[in-house]
Amino acid sequence: MGEPRLTVALTFDHDAISSEVDRGDGPTLRSRGEFGPRVGAPRVLALLAREGISSTWFVPGHTVVSFPDSIAAIVAGGHEIACHGWAHEDLATLEPAAEREVMERSVAAVTSASGRAPRGFRAPYWSLAEGTLELVAELGFAYDSSLMGDDYWPYRVRRGDVHDARAGSRFGPPGPLVEVPVSWALDDWPHFEPGAKGVGPMSAPSKVEEIWVGELGYAWEREPGGLLTITMHPEAIGRGHRLPMLERFIAVARSLDGVVFDRLDHVVERWSAANPTPG
């Protein structure tokens, strides 16, 4: 079997109530987060099982220890568990020692729950401190999925960039950490979830479907061999009027010759073997 024309990675940020607990939110917002493990995740896992799709779940440590049955179901379904902070903290706001403690504790929780050390990391809010990815590489992760420097192609994260508004930017050499790029347009949250107290625009699934299918078609036609990464949250995509959109997206992808679905650790392992670290 030859290389796939396009690989699609369905990824899920299983935040549950971690953000709400970290912020000290009240019962209503916590209940919105609880919809993820209580309702959304089981619906998503059932869909993935019917379709025979393996996926990647980025899970905060708080979710791992608070909803162990949900994590067990993800593992039993053959999906990858990757790290997503502890309580969905904004890592850019933490001191280095606190950031390291969060990362080490989340790695330990995921390792205990999944039976293997996590290979992937995604920063909560996609928010990174200047030294976060150096720490990610130091802790033995194979890949990060928080940056937006490409769309359909993994790449090596650079080390030692220096930026100055007056003198310009100097770019360092690529390091061992692989980046799986993301995009706000391919994330369900900014489309589907309102602002404070439920106020703010929310998109109809038809709008999001048009965007995602458009990206799928472009990548399949013009970027052969590429990777399309979709980011979702069980509490968002798991709603009854949204999950059918994901079903239709999967059906369109299945209709295209050479499209496969896979979890990110498998994709990165193959990409790394074909693209060794320079030097």
C-alpha positions in Angstrom: 0.0 0.0 0.0 1.4 3.4 -1.0 1.5 6.6 0.9 -2.0 8.2 1.6 -3.0 11.1 -0.6 -4.1 12.9 2.6 -4.1 12.0 6.3 -6.9 13.5 8.4 -6.3 13.7 12.2 -9.4 14.2 14.4 -8.1 15.7 17.7 -10.1 16.4 20.8 -9.2 18.7 23.7 -11.0 17.0 26.6 -11.0 20.0 28.9 -14.1 18.9 30.9 -14.3 21.3 34.0 -10.6 22.0 34.3 -10.7 25.6 33.0 -13.7 26.4 35.1 -12.1 25.0 38.3 -8.9 26.9 37.5 -10.8 30.2 37.1 -13.1 29.6 40.1 -16.2 29.6 37.9 -19.6 28.8 39.4 -21.9 25.8 38.9 -23.4 26.8 35.6 -20.1 27.1 33.8 -18.8 24.0 35.5 -21.8 22.1 34.2 -21.1 23.2 30.7 -17.7 21.6 31.0 -19.1 18.5 32.6 -21.2 18.0 29.5 -18.0 16.9 27.8 -17.3 13.7 29.7 -20.9 13.1 30.6 -22.5 13.4 27.2 -20.2 14.7 24.4 -17.3 12.3 24.7 -19.5 9.1 24.7 -21.2 10.4 21.6 -17.9 11.1 19.9 -16.4 7.8 20.9 -19.4 5.9 19.6 -19.1 7.7 16.2 -15.4 7.0 16.0 -16.0 3.3 16.8 -18.7 3.1 14.1 -16.4 4.6 11.6 -13.3 2.7 12.7 -11.3 5.9 13.3 -8.4 6.3 15.7 -8.0 9.8 17.1 -5.9 11.9 19.5 -7.2 13.3 22.7 -5.3 16.1 24.5 -6.3 15.8 28.1 -5.6 18.1 31.1 -4.4 16.2 34.2 -7.4 17.5 36.1 -9.7 15.7 33.6 -7.6 12.5 33.9 -8.0 12.3 37.7 -11.5 13.7 37.9 -13.1 11.6 35.2 -11.2 8.3 35.1 -14.0 6.3 33.4 -14.0 8.7 30.5 -10.2 8.3 30.1 -10.5 4.6 30.3 -13.1 4.6 27.5 -10.8 6.7 25.3 -7.9 4.3 25.9 -10.2 1.2 25.3 -11.2 2.7 22.0 -7.6 2.7 20.8 -7.1 6.4 20.9 -4.0 8.4 21.8 -3.9 10.3 25.1 -1.7 13.4 25.0 -1.0 16.2 27.4 -2.9 19.5 27.7 -1.6 21.0 31.0 -3.0 20.2 34.4 -6.0 22.5 34.9 -5.9 24.1 31.4 -3.6 26.9 32.7 -2.3 29.7 30.5 1.3 28.5 30.6 2.5 31.9 29.4 1.4 33.4 32.7 3.4 30.9 34.9 6.9 31.2 36.3 9.3 28.6 34.9 9.3 26.5 38.1 5.5 26.4 38.2 5.3 25.6 34.5 7.7 22.7 35.0 5.7 21.4 37.9 2.4 21.5 35.9 4.0 19.7 33.0 5.7 17.0 35.1 2.5 16.3 37.0 0.4 16.1 33.8 2.9 13.7 32.2 2.7 11.5 35.3 -1.1 11.5 35.3 -1.4 10.6 31.6 1.3 7.9 31.9 -0.6 6.3 34.8 -4.0 6.4 33.0 -2.9 5.3 29.6 0.0 2.9 30.4 2.6 4.8 28.3 4.4 8.1 28.4 2.6 10.7 26.3 4.2 11.5 22.9 2.2 14.7 22.2 1.6 18.0 23.9 -0.9 20.9 23.1 -0.8 24.1 25.1 -4.0 25.2 26.7 -5.4 28.1 24.8 -2.4 27.4 22.4 -0.6 29.9 24.7 3.1 29.3 25.1 5.8 31.0 27.1 9.1 31.6 25.3 10.7 28.6 27.0 7.7 26.2 26.9 8.7 24.2 23.9 12.2 23.8 25.1 10.7 22.2 28.2 8.4 20.1 26.1 11.4 18.7 24.2 13.4 18.2 27.4 10.5 16.1 28.9 10.7 13.7 26.0 7.7 14.6 23.9 7.9 13.8 20.3 5.6 16.5 19.1 3.7 19.7 19.9 0.5 20.9 18.4 0.2 24.6 19.4 1.7 26.6 16.5 0.4 27.9 13.2 3.5 28.2 11.0 2.1 25.8 8.4 -1.2 24.3 7.5 -0.8 20.8 6.0 2.8 19.9 6.8 4.5 19.0 10.1 7.8 20.8 10.7 10.6 20.9 13.2 10.4 23.6 16.0 13.3 26.0 15.8 15.5 26.7 18.8 17.1 30.0 19.7 15.0 32.5 17.7 15.8 36.1 18.6 13.3 38.8 17.9 13.8 42.6 18.0 11.3 45.1 16.8 14.0 47.4 15.5 16.8 45.1 14.5 14.7 42.4 13.0 14.4 38.7 13.8 17.1 36.0 13.6 15.9 32.4 13.4 17.6 29.5 15.0 18.1 26.0 13.7 15.4 23.3 13.9 15.5 21.0 16.9 14.1 17.5 17.5 10.5 18.5 18.5 8.0 18.1 15.6 5.3 20.6 15.2 1.8 19.6 14.1 0.3 22.9 13.1 -3.2 24.1 14.1 -5.6 26.8 13.0 -8.4 28.7 14.7 -10.5 28.1 11.6 -10.2 24.4 12.1 -11.1 24.5 15.8 -14.7 24.1 16.8 -14.5 26.3 19.9 -14.3 29.8 18.3 -17.1 28.9 15.9 -19.5 27.3 18.4 -19.0 28.7 21.9 -20.3 32.1 23.0 -18.5 34.6 25.2 -19.3 35.5 28.8 -22.7 34.4 30.2 -23.7 33.0 26.9 -23.6 36.3 25.0 -22.0 36.4 21.6 -22.2 35.0 18.1 -22.3 31.2 17.5 -22.0 29.7 14.1 -24.4 27.3 12.5 -22.8 23.9 11.8 -23.3 24.5 8.1 -20.8 27.4 8.2 -18.2 25.4 9.9 -18.8 22.4 7.6 -18.2 24.7 4.6 -14.9 25.8 6.1 -13.7 22.3 7.1 -14.8 20.7 3.8 -13.1 23.5 1.9 -9.8 22.9 3.7 -10.2 19.1 3.1 -10.8 19.6 -0.6 -7.9 22.0 -1.1 -5.4 19.8 0.8 -6.5 16.7 -1.1 -6.2 18.3 -4.5 -3.2 20.5 -4.0 -1.1 19.2 -1.1 -0.7 15.5 -1.7 0.8 13.6 1.2 -0.2 16.3 3.7 -1.9 16.2 7.0 -5.2 18.0 7.9 -5.6 18.4 11.7 -9.0 19.2 13.1 -9.4 20.4 16.7 -12.6 19.7 18.6 -14.0 19.8 22.2 -16.5 17.1 23.3 -18.6 19.8 25.1 -18.9 21.7 21.8 -18.9 19.2 18.9 -20.9 16.7 21.0 -24.1 18.8 20.8 -27.0 17.2 18.9 -27.1 19.7 16.1 -23.3 19.6 15.6 -22.3 16.0 15.7 -24.1 15.2 12.4 -21.8 17.8 10.8 -18.8 15.8 11.9 -20.4 12.7 10.5 -20.9 14.4 7.2 -17.3 15.7 7.2 -16.1 12.1 7.7 -18.3 10.9 4.9 -16.9 13.5 2.5 -13.3 12.6 3.4 -14.1 8.9 2.9 -15.4 9.7 -0.6 -12.0 11.0 -1.7 -9.5 8.5 -3.0 -6.4 8.0 -0.7 -7.7 9.7 2.4 -7.0 8.0 5.7 -7.6 8.9 9.3 -5.0 8.4 12.0 -3.8 9.4 15.4 -1.0 12.0 15.7 1.6 9.8 17.4 1.5 7.4 14.4 1.6 10.2 11.9 4.6 11.9 13.7 6.5 8.6 14.0 6.3 8.1 10.3 7.1 11.7 9.4 10.1 11.7 11.8 11.5 8.6 10.2 11.3 10.2 6.8 12.5 13.6 8.0 15.3 13.1 10.6 16.6 16.0 12.6 19.2 18.0 10.7 22.7 17.6 11.9 
